[in-house]
């Protein structure tokens, strides 16, 4: 049975003191008895402290990225074993900003996924179309290709450690949001695409999150759709009150 998940991607925000303050606010605001998973992804320099701070809470910590190599001369990069050594067992891969600004390809992301799974990490795998793709009617093809090229080399058993995050690029940080029906349409297509490759058991068990200007005002309607299992939250994750409202909207 798939899980309900709300993950907050903090991107390049919050220094050490601000991170601690926000974590304390979330600990105070988020009930301890909820069934949905809550994940936060601070910056690399604050991951270790965040993991320690949240150790005995129901809030989990993810990294925003990692390198595909086990180690080596890759200045400024972080390996899976480094993340694991500070208590991080979840990593976001393929975010649209990594694809756009750092030119990460599906082939590269497939390698990163393999490395993360080798280290028994969970992967939040991001993908989604740009505005030009939707306007030209290619959005389904783009999403299908990103899924297949990034993940369809995996064995079915590996999918227990995969969380999907569909993020229409045109709705990230723009204030625009895919309508709940548009989100459901794409999530249904994603699940059907996985079903055709791996069968019903895998497609029904994988959680598919929506990412793209989710706010307290629209979260409940988006999350009410049958194939939307939660959200990957950007800007609203930086405000404890907003993020908590989104968490509780499922």
C-alpha positions as CSV (number, residue, x, y, z in Angstrom):
1,X,0.0,0.0,0.0
2,X,1.5,3.3,-1.0
3,X,2.4,6.0,1.5
4,X,1.2,9.6,1.9
5,X,4.2,11.8,1.9
6,X,4.9,15.6,2.2
7,X,8.5,16.6,1.5
8,X,10.0,20.1,1.9
9,X,12.8,21.0,-0.5
10,X,14.6,24.0,1.2
11,X,16.9,24.6,-1.8
12,X,19.6,27.1,-1.1
13,X,17.9,28.7,1.9
14,X,18.5,28.8,5.7
15,X,21.8,29.1,7.4
16,X,22.6,27.0,10.5
17,X,20.7,29.1,13.0
18,X,17.7,29.6,10.7
19,X,17.6,25.8,10.1
20,X,17.5,25.1,13.8
21,X,14.7,27.6,14.3
22,X,12.6,26.2,11.5
23,X,13.1,22.6,12.7
24,X,12.1,23.6,16.2
25,X,8.9,25.2,14.8
26,X,8.1,22.1,12.8
27,X,8.6,19.9,15.8
28,X,6.2,22.0,17.8
29,X,3.6,22.3,15.1
30,X,3.5,18.9,13.4
31,X,1.5,16.3,15.4
32,X,3.3,13.2,16.4
33,X,0.5,10.8,15.7
34,X,-0.1,11.5,12.0
35,X,0.2,8.6,9.5
36,X,1.7,10.6,6.6
37,X,5.5,10.8,6.2
38,X,7.1,14.2,6.6
39,X,10.5,14.8,5.1
40,X,12.7,18.0,5.0
41,X,15.7,18.6,2.8
42,X,18.0,21.3,4.2
43,X,21.3,22.3,2.5
44,X,24.3,20.0,2.7
45,X,26.1,22.0,5.4
46,X,23.1,21.6,7.7
47,X,22.2,17.9,7.0
48,X,24.1,16.4,9.9
49,X,22.8,18.8,12.5
50,X,19.3,18.4,11.1
51,X,19.5,14.6,11.3
52,X,20.7,14.8,14.9
53,X,18.0,17.4,15.8
54,X,15.2,15.3,14.4
55,X,16.5,11.9,15.5
56,X,13.6,11.2,18.0
57,X,10.9,12.9,16.0
58,X,8.6,11.8,13.2
59,X,10.3,14.2,10.7
60,X,12.8,12.6,8.3
61,X,15.7,14.3,6.6
62,X,16.7,14.0,2.9
63,X,19.6,15.4,0.8
64,X,18.9,17.6,-2.2
65,X,21.4,15.8,-4.4
66,X,24.4,13.5,-4.5
67,X,27.2,12.5,-6.9
68,X,27.0,9.2,-8.7
69,X,30.6,8.2,-7.9
70,X,31.7,6.4,-4.7
71,X,34.5,9.0,-4.2
72,X,37.3,10.7,-6.1
73,X,38.5,14.0,-7.5
74,X,35.1,15.7,-7.7
75,X,35.6,19.0,-5.9
76,X,32.5,20.2,-4.1
77,X,30.5,17.0,-4.5
78,X,29.0,14.7,-1.9
79,X,28.9,10.9,-2.1
80,X,26.2,8.5,-0.9
81,X,28.5,7.0,1.8
82,X,29.1,10.6,3.1
83,X,25.3,11.1,3.4
84,X,24.8,7.7,5.1
85,X,27.6,8.5,7.5
86,X,25.6,11.4,8.9
87,X,22.3,9.6,9.1
88,X,20.8,10.6,5.7
89,X,18.9,7.8,4.0
90,X,16.8,9.7,1.5
91,X,18.0,11.7,-1.5
92,X,16.2,13.9,-4.0
93,X,17.4,13.3,-7.6
94,X,16.5,14.8,-10.9
95,X,15.0,18.1,-9.6
96,X,14.2,20.4,-12.5
97,X,16.7,22.9,-11.3
98,X,19.4,20.3,-11.4
99,X,18.4,19.3,-14.9
100,X,18.2,22.9,-16.1
101,X,21.1,24.7,-14.3
102,X,23.5,21.8,-14.0
103,X,22.6,20.0,-17.2
104,X,21.9,16.7,-15.5
105,X,20.7,14.1,-18.1
106,X,18.5,11.1,-17.7
107,X,21.5,8.9,-18.2
108,X,23.4,10.6,-15.4
109,X,20.4,10.4,-13.2
110,X,20.1,6.7,-13.9
111,X,23.6,6.3,-12.6
112,X,22.8,8.4,-9.5
113,X,19.8,6.3,-8.8
114,X,21.8,3.1,-9.0
115,X,24.4,4.4,-6.6
116,X,21.8,5.5,-4.1
117,X,20.0,2.2,-4.2
118,X,23.3,0.4,-3.8
119,X,23.7,2.2,-0.5
120,X,20.2,1.3,0.5
121,X,18.9,4.9,0.2
122,X,15.4,5.9,-0.8
123,X,15.2,8.1,-3.9
124,X,12.7,10.9,-4.5
125,X,13.0,11.0,-8.3
126,X,11.8,14.2,-9.9
127,X,10.7,14.7,-13.5
128,X,8.3,16.8,-15.5
129,X,7.7,18.8,-18.6
130,X,8.5,22.4,-19.5
131,X,5.9,24.9,-20.7
132,X,6.9,24.4,-24.3
133,X,6.3,20.7,-24.0
134,X,2.8,21.2,-22.7
135,X,2.0,23.8,-25.2
136,X,3.1,21.6,-28.1
137,X,1.2,18.6,-26.7
138,X,4.4,16.7,-26.0
139,X,4.0,16.6,-22.2
140,X,3.1,12.9,-21.9
141,X,5.9,11.9,-24.2
142,X,8.5,13.9,-22.2
143,X,7.4,12.5,-18.9
144,X,7.3,8.9,-20.3
145,X,10.8,9.3,-21.6
146,X,12.2,10.7,-18.4
147,X,10.7,7.8,-16.5
148,X,11.9,5.2,-18.9
149,X,15.4,6.6,-19.3
150,X,15.9,7.3,-15.6
151,X,14.2,4.3,-13.9
152,X,13.1,1.6,-16.2
153,X,16.4,-0.2,-16.1
154,X,15.6,-1.2,-12.5
155,X,14.4,-4.5,-11.3
156,X,10.9,-4.5,-9.9
157,X,12.2,-5.2,-6.4
158,X,14.1,-1.9,-6.5
159,X,10.9,0.2,-6.7
160,X,10.2,-0.2,-3.0
161,X,12.9,2.5,-2.5
162,X,11.6,4.8,-5.2
163,X,9.3,7.8,-4.6
164,X,8.2,9.7,-7.6
165,X,7.8,13.5,-7.8
166,X,6.0,14.9,-10.8
167,X,6.9,18.6,-11.2
168,X,5.6,20.5,-14.2
169,X,8.5,22.9,-14.7
170,X,6.2,25.7,-15.7
171,X,4.6,25.6,-12.3
172,X,7.7,25.8,-10.1
173,X,8.3,29.1,-8.4
174,X,6.1,30.8,-10.9
175,X,2.9,31.0,-8.9
176,X,1.2,28.9,-11.6
177,X,-0.1,25.5,-10.5
178,X,-1.3,22.6,-12.5
179,X,-5.0,22.3,-11.8
180,X,-6.0,19.3,-9.6
181,X,-7.4,17.7,-12.7
182,X,-4.2,18.2,-14.7
183,X,-2.2,16.8,-11.8
184,X,-4.5,13.7,-11.6
185,X,-4.4,13.2,-15.4
186,X,-0.6,13.1,-15.4
187,X,-0.3,11.0,-12.2
188,X,-2.7,8.5,-13.7
189,X,-0.7,8.4,-16.9
190,X,2.5,7.9,-14.8
191,X,1.0,5.0,-12.9
192,X,-0.3,3.4,-16.1
193,X,3.1,3.7,-17.7
194,X,4.7,1.9,-14.7
195,X,2.0,-0.7,-14.8
196,X,2.7,-1.5,-18.4
197,X,6.4,-2.1,-17.5
198,X,6.2,-3.7,-14.1
199,X,2.6,-4.7,-13.4
200,X,-0.1,-3.6,-11.0
201,X,1.7,-4.4,-7.8
202,X,4.6,-2.0,-8.4
203,X,2.4,0.8,-10.0
204,X,-0.1,0.7,-7.2
205,X,2.5,0.7,-4.4
206,X,4.7,3.6,-5.6
207,X,4.0,7.0,-4.1
208,X,3.7,9.8,-6.7
209,X,4.1,13.3,-5.3
210,X,3.1,16.5,-7.0
211,X,5.5,19.5,-7.0
212,X,4.7,22.9,-8.3
213,X,3.5,25.9,-6.3
214,X,1.6,23.9,-3.7
215,X,0.2,26.2,-1.0
216,X,-2.0,25.8,2.0
217,X,-4.9,27.2,-0.1
218,X,-4.7,24.5,-2.8
219,X,-3.1,21.5,-1.1
220,X,-6.2,19.8,0.0
221,X,-7.9,19.8,-3.4
222,X,-4.7,18.6,-5.1
223,X,-4.1,15.9,-2.5
224,X,-7.7,14.7,-2.8
225,X,-7.1,13.3,-6.2
226,X,-6.8,9.5,-6.2
227,X,-3.3,9.2,-7.8
228,X,-1.7,12.2,-5.9
229,X,0.0,10.8,-2.8
230,X,1.4,14.0,-1.4
231,X,3.7,16.8,-2.4
232,X,7.3,18.0,-2.9
233,X,7.0,21.5,-1.5
234,X,9.4,24.4,-2.3
235,X,8.7,27.9,-1.1
236,X,5.9,27.0,1.3
237,X,8.3,24.6,3.1
238,X,10.3,27.5,4.4
239,X,7.5,28.7,6.6
240,X,6.5,26.4,9.4
241,X,2.9,27.4,9.5
242,X,2.4,27.0,5.8
243,X,4.2,23.7,5.6
244,X,2.3,22.3,8.6
245,X,-1.0,23.2,7.0
246,X,0.1,21.4,3.8
247,X,1.2,18.3,5.8
248,X,-2.2,18.2,7.5
249,X,-4.1,18.7,4.2
250,X,-3.7,15.1,3.2
